């Protein structure tokens, strides 16, 4: 019985690429184990993990994601080519608080995978650390333009807050199964709504602080 299940299991090689420190390892950890560990060391070389996912919308088709986490440091770039040359899915990751990490995708990583990866590779683009709103340097509009240029699945993610990670892998998996798969353009509307909510909260906190200070001043006067 076990052997039959193994034979039916479809294997899909996934490679995460991007600069060091953007959170590739954290995204994988969140997806595989639903855990987040702050302050993880940068990956040296590459590391491997796997997870089996089922897709109800495609007759419960089952895929085993074999996920490779690659190092972002420049000295490992030649080594990384080995991993994405035969990849089925390439997920390009940048840090929304780092324009440098996004420019690196535009200037280096995108071109490399276009030239070296298989022609039918599925591209994903992940804007990680989307919970750090106040430090954001890369707008969603910029990212969506790059995703359109790459014909990539785009998702804003936060491994720390568990935002968008599961959806990212689900969507690239759907496109791997069905090349014509399109995501809902409003897939990040929840993130936008969260940003608006947090801005309101911060505004209210400032108003409360001001009111408290005014009250304290009045008490002192009395």
Phi and psi restraints in degrees (value plus and minus 20) as a CYANA .aco file:
   2 UNK   PHI     -81.7   -41.7
   2 UNK   PSI     -59.6   -19.6
   3 UNK   PHI     -86.1   -46.1
   3 UNK   PSI     -58.3   -18.3
   4 UNK   PHI     -84.7   -44.7
   4 UNK   PSI     -59.7   -19.7
   5 UNK   PHI     -84.7   -44.7
   5 UNK   PSI     -59.2   -19.2
   6 UNK   PHI     -83.6   -43.6
   6 UNK   PSI     -58.4   -18.4
   7 UNK   PHI     -86.5   -46.5
   7 UNK   PSI     -56.5   -16.5
   8 UNK   PHI     -97.3   -57.3
   8 UNK   PSI     -39.0     1.0
   9 UNK   PHI     -91.5   -51.5
   9 UNK   PSI     103.3   143.3
  10 UNK   PHI    -111.3   -71.3
  10 UNK   PSI     109.0   149.0
  11 UNK   PHI    -118.5   -78.5
  11 UNK   PSI     113.7   153.7
  12 UNK   PHI    -151.1  -111.1
  12 UNK   PSI      99.3   139.3
  13 UNK   PHI    -104.8   -64.8
  13 UNK   PSI     104.7   144.7
  14 UNK   PHI    -139.0   -99.0
  14 UNK   PSI     112.9   152.9
  15 UNK   PHI    -143.3  -103.3
  15 UNK   PSI     109.3   149.3
  16 UNK   PHI    -119.6   -79.6
  16 UNK   PSI     109.2   149.2
  17 UNK   PHI    -148.6  -108.6
  17 UNK   PSI     133.1   173.1
  18 UNK   PHI     130.5   170.5
  18 UNK   PSI     154.3   194.3
  19 UNK   PHI     -86.8   -46.8
  19 UNK   PSI     141.0   181.0
  20 UNK   PHI     -84.9   -44.9
  20 UNK   PSI     115.9   155.9
  21 UNK   PHI      71.2   111.2
  21 UNK   PSI     -18.6    21.4
  22 UNK   PHI    -100.0   -60.0
  22 UNK   PSI     -35.5     4.5
  23 UNK   PHI      87.5   127.5
  23 UNK   PSI       2.7    42.7
  24 UNK   PHI     -80.2   -40.2
  24 UNK   PSI     -67.1   -27.1
  25 UNK   PHI     -82.4   -42.4
  25 UNK   PSI     -60.1   -20.1
  26 UNK   PHI     -86.9   -46.9
  26 UNK   PSI     -57.6   -17.6
  27 UNK   PHI     -82.8   -42.8
  27 UNK   PSI     -64.2   -24.2
  28 UNK   PHI     -85.1   -45.1
  28 UNK   PSI     -63.2   -23.2
  29 UNK   PHI     -81.0   -41.0
  29 UNK   PSI     -60.2   -20.2
  30 UNK   PHI     -86.2   -46.2
  30 UNK   PSI     -61.8   -21.8
  31 UNK   PHI     -89.6   -49.6
  31 UNK   PSI     -63.3   -23.3
  32 UNK   PHI     -97.0   -57.0
  32 UNK   PSI     -69.2   -29.2
  33 UNK   PHI    -134.3   -94.3
  33 UNK   PSI     -23.4    16.6
  34 UNK   PHI      35.5    75.5
  34 UNK   PSI      23.1    63.1
  35 UNK   PHI    -148.3  -108.3
  35 UNK   PSI     138.6   178.6
  36 UNK   PHI    -158.8  -118.8
  36 UNK   PSI     106.9   146.9
  37 UNK   PHI    -141.0  -101.0
  37 UNK   PSI      93.6   133.6
  38 UNK   PHI     -92.7   -52.7
  38 UNK   PSI     123.3   163.3
  39 UNK   PHI      59.4    99.4
  39 UNK   PSI       6.3    46.3
  40 UNK   PHI     -84.6   -44.6
  40 UNK   PSI     123.5   163.5
  41 UNK   PHI     -91.0   -51.0
  41 UNK   PSI     129.7   169.7
  42 UNK   PHI     -83.4   -43.4
  42 UNK   PSI     124.3   164.3
  43 UNK   PHI     -88.9   -48.9
  43 UNK   PSI     114.2   154.2
  44 UNK   PHI    -124.7   -84.7
  44 UNK   PSI      99.0   139.0
  45 UNK   PHI      60.9   100.9
  45 UNK   PSI    -123.5   -83.5
  46 UNK   PHI    -181.9  -141.9
  46 UNK   PSI     135.5   175.5
  47 UNK   PHI    -153.8  -113.8
  47 UNK   PSI     141.7   181.7
  48 UNK   PHI    -147.5  -107.5
  48 UNK   PSI     123.5   163.5
  49 UNK   PHI    -171.0  -131.0
  49 UNK   PSI     142.5   182.5
  50 UNK   PHI    -162.9  -122.9
  50 UNK   PSI     135.3   175.3
  51 UNK   PHI    -175.3  -135.3
  51 UNK   PSI     119.4   159.4
  52 UNK   PHI    -116.0   -76.0
  52 UNK   PSI     108.9   148.9
  53 UNK   PHI    -144.3  -104.3
  53 UNK   PSI     124.6   164.6
  54 UNK   PHI    -131.7   -91.7
  54 UNK   PSI     122.2   162.2
  55 UNK   PHI    -138.3   -98.3
  55 UNK   PSI      74.6   114.6
  56 UNK   PHI     -77.5   -37.5
  56 UNK   PSI     -54.9   -14.9
  57 UNK   PHI     -90.7   -50.7
  57 UNK   PSI     -30.6     9.4
  58 UNK   PHI    -141.8  -101.8
  58 UNK   PSI      34.6    74.6
  59 UNK   PHI      33.7    73.7
  59 UNK   PSI      22.6    62.6
  60 UNK   PHI      35.5    75.5
  60 UNK   PSI      15.0    55.0
  61 UNK   PHI     -81.3   -41.3
  61 UNK   PSI     115.7   155.7
  62 UNK   PHI    -130.3   -90.3
  62 UNK   PSI     110.9   150.9
  63 UNK   PHI    -147.9  -107.9
  63 UNK   PSI     115.2   155.2
  64 UNK   PHI    -116.7   -76.7
  64 UNK   PSI      89.4   129.4
  65 UNK   PHI     -98.4   -58.4
  65 UNK   PSI      97.5   137.5
  66 UNK   PHI    -119.2   -79.2
  66 UNK   PSI      85.0   125.0
  67 UNK   PHI    -124.2   -84.2
  67 UNK   PSI     105.9   145.9
  68 UNK   PHI    -128.7   -88.7
  68 UNK   PSI     103.9   143.9
  69 UNK   PHI    -118.7   -78.7
  69 UNK   PSI      93.8   133.8
  70 UNK   PHI    -121.4   -81.4
  70 UNK   PSI     135.6   175.6
  71 UNK   PHI     -95.9   -55.9
  71 UNK   PSI     122.9   162.9
  72 UNK   PHI    -113.7   -73.7
  72 UNK   PSI     -32.6     7.4
  73 UNK   PHI     -84.8   -44.8
  73 UNK   PSI     126.7   166.7
  74 UNK   PHI     -78.4   -38.4
  74 UNK   PSI     -54.0   -14.0
  75 UNK   PHI     -86.2   -46.2
  75 UNK   PSI     -36.7     3.3
  76 UNK   PHI    -120.4   -80.4
  76 UNK   PSI     -18.3    21.7
  77 UNK   PHI     -81.1   -41.1
  77 UNK   PSI     -59.8   -19.8
  78 UNK   PHI     -83.7   -43.7
  78 UNK   PSI     -58.2   -18.2
  79 UNK   PHI     -85.2   -45.2
  79 UNK   PSI     -58.0   -18.0
  80 UNK   PHI     -81.2   -41.2
  80 UNK   PSI     -48.5    -8.5
  81 UNK   PHI     -78.7   -38.7
  81 UNK   PSI     -51.3   -11.3
  82 UNK   PHI     -80.8   -40.8
  82 UNK   PSI     -55.6   -15.6
  83 UNK   PHI    -101.4   -61.4
  83 UNK   PSI     -57.1   -17.1
  84 UNK   PHI    -113.8   -73.8
  84 UNK   PSI     -21.6    18.4
  85 UNK   PHI     -85.6   -45.6
  85 UNK   PSI     -50.9   -10.9
  86 UNK   PHI    -141.6  -101.6
  86 UNK   PSI       6.8    46.8
  87 UNK   PHI     -99.3   -59.3
  87 UNK   PSI     127.4   167.4
  88 UNK   PHI    -109.8   -69.8
  88 UNK   PSI     -51.8   -11.8
  89 UNK   PHI    -154.8  -114.8
  89 UNK   PSI     111.6   151.6
  90 UNK   PHI    -138.1   -98.1
  90 UNK   PSI      99.8   139.8
  91 UNK   PHI    -126.1   -86.1
  91 UNK   PSI      95.7   135.7
  92 UNK   PHI    -112.3   -72.3
  92 UNK   PSI     105.3   145.3
  93 UNK   PHI    -136.5   -96.5
  93 UNK   PSI     113.7   153.7
  94 UNK   PHI    -149.7  -109.7
  94 UNK   PSI     145.4   185.4
  95 UNK   PHI    -121.0   -81.0
  95 UNK   PSI     100.2   140.2
  96 UNK   PHI     -82.4   -42.4
  96 UNK   PSI     -37.0     3.0
  97 UNK   PHI    -114.5   -74.5
  97 UNK   PSI     -14.3    25.7
  98 UNK   PHI    -153.2  -113.2
  98 UNK   PSI      83.4   123.4
  99 UNK   PHI     -83.6   -43.6
  99 UNK   PSI     -50.6   -10.6
 100 UNK   PHI     -80.0   -40.0
 100 UNK   PSI     -62.6   -22.6
 101 UNK   PHI     -87.2   -47.2
 101 UNK   PSI     -54.1   -14.1
 102 UNK   PHI     -92.2   -52.2
 102 UNK   PSI     -62.8   -22.8
 103 UNK   PHI     -81.4   -41.4
 103 UNK   PSI     -54.6   -14.6
 104 UNK   PHI     -83.3   -43.3
 104 UNK   PSI     -57.0   -17.0
 105 UNK   PHI     -84.0   -44.0
 105 UNK   PSI     -66.5   -26.5
 106 UNK   PHI     -83.6   -43.6
 106 UNK   PSI     -65.0   -25.0
 107 UNK   PHI    -105.5   -65.5
 107 UNK   PSI     -43.6    -3.6
 108 UNK   PHI    -149.5  -109.5
 108 UNK   PSI     -83.1   -43.1
 109 UNK   PHI     -82.0   -42.0
 109 UNK   PSI     -63.1   -23.1
 110 UNK   PHI     -80.7   -40.7
 110 UNK   PSI     -65.1   -25.1
 111 UNK   PHI     -85.3   -45.3
 111 UNK   PSI     -60.4   -20.4
 112 UNK   PHI     -81.6   -41.6
 112 UNK   PSI     -69.2   -29.2
 113 UNK   PHI     -89.9   -49.9
 113 UNK   PSI     -51.6   -11.6
 114 UNK   PHI     -81.8   -41.8
 114 UNK   PSI     -59.3   -19.3
 115 UNK   PHI    -102.5   -62.5
 115 UNK   PSI     -55.5   -15.5
 116 UNK   PHI    -122.0   -82.0
 116 UNK   PSI     -50.0   -10.0
 117 UNK   PHI     -98.7   -58.7
 117 UNK   PSI     142.1   182.1
 118 UNK   PHI     -78.1   -38.1
 118 UNK   PSI     131.3   171.3
 119 UNK   PHI     -82.9   -42.9
 119 UNK   PSI     -50.0   -10.0
 120 UNK   PHI    -116.6   -76.6
 120 UNK   PSI      -3.3    36.7
 121 UNK   PHI     -83.3   -43.3
 121 UNK   PSI     123.3   163.3
 122 UNK   PHI    -112.6   -72.6
 122 UNK   PSI     108.7   148.7
 123 UNK   PHI    -120.3   -80.3
 123 UNK   PSI     119.1   159.1
 124 UNK   PHI    -143.1  -103.1
 124 UNK   PSI     127.4   167.4
 125 UNK   PHI    -147.8  -107.8
 125 UNK   PSI      99.6   139.6
 126 UNK   PHI    -136.8   -96.8
 126 UNK   PSI     101.3   141.3
 127 UNK   PHI    -114.0   -74.0
 127 UNK   PSI      74.8   114.8
 128 UNK   PHI    -105.0   -65.0
 128 UNK   PSI     141.9   181.9
 129 UNK   PHI      48.2    88.2
 129 UNK   PSI      14.8    54.8
 130 UNK   PHI     -88.1   -48.1
 130 UNK   PSI     -29.9    10.1
 131 UNK   PHI     -95.9   -55.9
 131 UNK   PSI     -36.5     3.5
 132 UNK   PHI    -108.6   -68.6
 132 UNK   PSI      47.4    87.4
 133 UNK   PHI     -79.2   -39.2
 133 UNK   PSI     -64.7   -24.7
 134 UNK   PHI     -87.5   -47.5
 134 UNK   PSI     -40.1    -0.1
 135 UNK   PHI    -122.4   -82.4
 135 UNK   PSI     -14.2    25.8
 136 UNK   PHI     -81.5   -41.5
 136 UNK   PSI     109.3   149.3
 137 UNK   PHI    -135.4   -95.4
 137 UNK   PSI     -44.0    -4.0
 138 UNK   PHI    -127.9   -87.9
 138 UNK   PSI      95.8   135.8
 139 UNK   PHI     -93.3   -53.3
 139 UNK   PSI     136.0   176.0
 140 UNK   PHI     -84.6   -44.6
 140 UNK   PSI     -52.9   -12.9
 141 UNK   PHI     -81.9   -41.9
 141 UNK   PSI     -63.7   -23.7
 142 UNK   PHI     -80.3   -40.3
 142 UNK   PSI     -63.4   -23.4
 143 UNK   PHI     -86.6   -46.6
 143 UNK   PSI     -61.8   -21.8
 144 UNK   PHI     -85.1   -45.1
 144 UNK   PSI     -54.9   -14.9
 145 UNK   PHI     -84.4   -44.4
 145 UNK   PSI     -61.4   -21.4
 146 UNK   PHI     -87.5   -47.5
 146 UNK   PSI     -60.8   -20.8
 147 UNK   PHI     -81.2   -41.2
 147 UNK   PSI     -60.4   -20.4
 148 UNK   PHI     -84.6   -44.6
 148 UNK   PSI     -61.7   -21.7
 149 UNK   PHI     -82.9   -42.9
 149 UNK   PSI     -56.9   -16.9
 150 UNK   PHI    -108.9   -68.9
 150 UNK   PSI     -25.7    14.3
 151 UNK   PHI      34.3    74.3
 151 UNK   PSI      29.1    69.1
 152 UNK   PHI    -129.7   -89.7
 152 UNK   PSI     131.5   171.5
 153 UNK   PHI     -93.7   -53.7
 153 UNK   PSI     106.4   146.4
 154 UNK   PHI    -131.0   -91.0
 154 UNK   PSI     118.3   158.3
 155 UNK   PHI    -171.2  -131.2
 155 UNK   PSI     115.5   155.5
 156 UNK   PHI    -105.5   -65.5
 156 UNK   PSI     116.3   156.3
 157 UNK   PHI    -153.1  -113.1
 157 UNK   PSI     138.4   178.4
 158 UNK   PHI    -163.7  -123.7
 158 UNK   PSI      87.6   127.6
 159 UNK   PHI     -85.4   -45.4
 159 UNK   PSI     -53.4   -13.4
 160 UNK   PHI     -86.4   -46.4
 160 UNK   PSI     -62.9   -22.9
 161 UNK   PHI    -121.9   -81.9
 161 UNK   PSI     -15.8    24.2
 162 UNK   PHI      38.7    78.7
 162 UNK   PSI      33.7    73.7
 163 UNK   PHI    -134.5   -94.5
 163 UNK   PSI     104.3   144.3
 164 UNK   PHI      56.5    96.5
 164 UNK   PSI     -28.7    11.3
 165 UNK   PHI     -87.6   -47.6
 165 UNK   PSI     -71.2   -31.2
 166 UNK   PHI     -80.7   -40.7
 166 UNK   PSI     -60.8   -20.8
 167 UNK   PHI     -85.0   -45.0
 167 UNK   PSI     -58.1   -18.1
 168 UNK   PHI     -77.9   -37.9
 168 UNK   PSI     -72.8   -32.8
 169 UNK   PHI     -87.9   -47.9
 169 UNK   PSI     -54.6   -14.6
 170 UNK   PHI     -83.8   -43.8
 170 UNK   PSI     -64.8   -24.8
 171 UNK   PHI     -88.0   -48.0
 171 UNK   PSI     -62.0   -22.0
 172 UNK   PHI     -88.1   -48.1
 172 UNK   PSI     -51.9   -11.9
 173 UNK   PHI     -85.8   -45.8
 173 UNK   PSI     -61.0   -21.0
 174 UNK   PHI     -82.6   -42.6
 174 UNK   PSI     -61.0   -21.0
 175 UNK   PHI     -92.0   -52.0
 175 UNK   PSI     -48.9    -8.9
 176 UNK   PHI     -84.3   -44.3
 176 UNK   PSI     -60.5   -20.5
 177 UNK   PHI     -93.0   -53.0
 177 UNK   PSI     -64.3   -24.3
 178 UNK   PHI    -147.6  -107.6
 178 UNK   PSI      81.2   121.2
 179 UNK   PHI     -76.9   -36.9
 179 UNK   PSI     -40.9    -0.9
 180 UNK   PHI    -111.2   -71.2
 180 UNK   PSI     -15.4    24.6
 181 UNK   PHI     -83.0   -43.0
 181 UNK   PSI     113.5   153.5
 182 UNK   PHI    -142.2  -102.2
 182 UNK   PSI     115.9   155.9
 183 UNK   PHI    -106.0   -66.0
 183 UNK   PSI     140.2   180.2
 184 UNK   PHI     -88.4   -48.4
 184 UNK   PSI     105.6   145.6
 185 UNK   PHI     -80.8   -40.8
 185 UNK   PSI     -38.3     1.7
 186 UNK   PHI    -117.3   -77.3
 186 UNK   PSI       0.8    40.8
 187 UNK   PHI     -81.6   -41.6
 187 UNK   PSI     -42.2    -2.2
 188 UNK   PHI    -126.3   -86.3
 188 UNK   PSI      -2.9    37.1
 189 UNK   PHI     -82.5   -42.5
 189 UNK   PSI     -51.8   -11.8
 190 UNK   PHI     -84.6   -44.6
 190 UNK   PSI     -55.1   -15.1
 191 UNK   PHI     -88.5   -48.5
 191 UNK   PSI     -62.5   -22.5
 192 UNK   PHI     -81.2   -41.2
 192 UNK   PSI     -63.5   -23.5
 193 UNK   PHI     -83.6   -43.6
 193 UNK   PSI     -58.1   -18.1
 194 UNK   PHI     -84.4   -44.4
 194 UNK   PSI     -60.2   -20.2
 195 UNK   PHI     -81.9   -41.9
 195 UNK   PSI     -64.0   -24.0
 196 UNK   PHI     -83.2   -43.2
 196 UNK   PSI     -61.5   -21.5
 197 UNK   PHI     -83.2   -43.2
 197 UNK   PSI     -63.1   -23.1
 198 UNK   PHI     -88.2   -48.2
 198 UNK   PSI     -54.5   -14.5
 199 UNK   PHI     -84.1   -44.1
 199 UNK   PSI     -60.9   -20.9
 200 UNK   PHI     -84.3   -44.3
 200 UNK   PSI     -61.6   -21.6
 201 UNK   PHI     -81.1   -41.1
 201 UNK   PSI     -66.4   -26.4
 202 UNK   PHI     -82.8   -42.8
 202 UNK   PSI     -57.6   -17.6
 203 UNK   PHI     -85.1   -45.1
 203 UNK   PSI     -62.0   -22.0
 204 UNK   PHI     -85.6   -45.6
 204 UNK   PSI     -57.7   -17.7
 205 UNK   PHI     -82.5   -42.5
 205 UNK   PSI     -62.6   -22.6
 206 UNK   PHI     -83.4   -43.4
 206 UNK   PSI     -61.4   -21.4
 207 UNK   PHI     -85.1   -45.1
 207 UNK   PSI     -60.6   -20.6
 208 UNK   PHI     -83.1   -43.1
 208 UNK   PSI     -62.5   -22.5
 209 UNK   PHI     -80.5   -40.5
 209 UNK   PSI     -63.1   -23.1
 210 UNK   PHI     -83.0   -43.0
 210 UNK   PSI     -64.2   -24.2
 211 UNK   PHI     -83.7   -43.7
 211 UNK   PSI     -59.8   -19.8
 212 UNK   PHI     -84.3   -44.3
 212 UNK   PSI     -60.2   -20.2
 213 UNK   PHI     -84.5   -44.5
 213 UNK   PSI     -60.6   -20.6
 214 UNK   PHI     -84.0   -44.0
 214 UNK   PSI     -60.4   -20.4
 215 UNK   PHI     -84.4   -44.4
 215 UNK   PSI     -63.5   -23.5
 216 UNK   PHI     -82.3   -42.3
 216 UNK   PSI     -58.4   -18.4
 217 UNK   PHI     -83.3   -43.3
 217 UNK   PSI     -61.8   -21.8
 218 UNK   PHI     -84.6   -44.6
 218 UNK   PSI     -59.7   -19.7
 219 UNK   PHI     -83.1   -43.1
 219 UNK   PSI     -61.3   -21.3
 220 UNK   PHI     -84.5   -44.5
 220 UNK   PSI     -59.9   -19.9
 221 UNK   PHI     -82.5   -42.5
 221 UNK   PSI     -57.7   -17.7
